[in-house]
Amino acid sequence: MVATVTLNNPAKRNAQSPALWRALAEAGKLVPGTVRVVALRAEGKSFSAGLDRQAFAPEGFDGEPSFLDMARGSDSELDATIAGYQDAFTWWRRNDIVSIAAVQGHAVGAGFQLALACDLRVCADDAQFAMRETSLGLVPDLTGTHPLVGLVGYARALEICATGRFVHAEEAERTGLANLVVPAAELDGAVQDLAAALLAADRDAVIETKALLRGAVDRTYEEQRAAERAAQARRLRALVGVTD
């Protein structure tokens, strides 16, 4: 089963706010166990232009702490606030699902990090990624730095973040940011085809494989060999109906 999460504020180029982050975090909690693939898409010309600039106004968003209020809070309060925002970006990499971001147009700042939160990225040929936080005197704090370094390496990740430049679709595909680039008109179809291919595989085998790959970066070669053996033992016993 495939679930689709859609950013639906095209008039503001799907700019993000704390309210959106709470909605995305809640969406993760509501994904039923029958779902194997989650597709993240966006209405309009842009995937997401990043943080809504209202966040930088002295009054901030209605009912939300402004940046000024946040800065005046204690370290623990500020940490808890940002951690709550990050919840919208963490569940996409759960082992029991495979998430696919369908990216068209601009994916800037928080938009870039939301695309990076997903396991896979299928991009239209007009996609443009940029991490613009440093130009605002900030750092990327919505979980994007870890996957970015994993995909393109430290040096390129530093250059992308420190300069804030745009990474266009061709470079994104060449450097591993994008799994696939297609004409904009074919974006939805390409995501559907990829989802169908993922659904064709055995679910438990995909879950075990995803866990193996996610953990590989933190394991030594020998530890990864051992993890592979343990995972395969579980799969073989499950296939033949042997229980511990």
Salt bridges, closest charged atoms under 4 A:
GLU43 OE2 - ARG41 NH1 2.93
ASP52 OD2 - LYS12 NZ 2.64
GLU64 OE2 - ARG22 NH2 2.50
ASP96 OD1 - ARG94 NE 3.02
ASP119 OD2 - LYS210 NZ 2.67
GLU159 OE2 - ARG165 NE 2.33
GLU170 OE2 - ARG174 NE 3.23
GLU171 OE2 - ARG156 NH1 3.37
GLU171 OE2 - ARG165 NH2 2.73
ASP188 OD1 - ARG41 NE 3.81
ASP202 OD1 - ARG235 NH2 3.35
GLU208 OE2 - ARG234 NE 2.85
GLU222 OE1 - ARG225 NH1 2.93
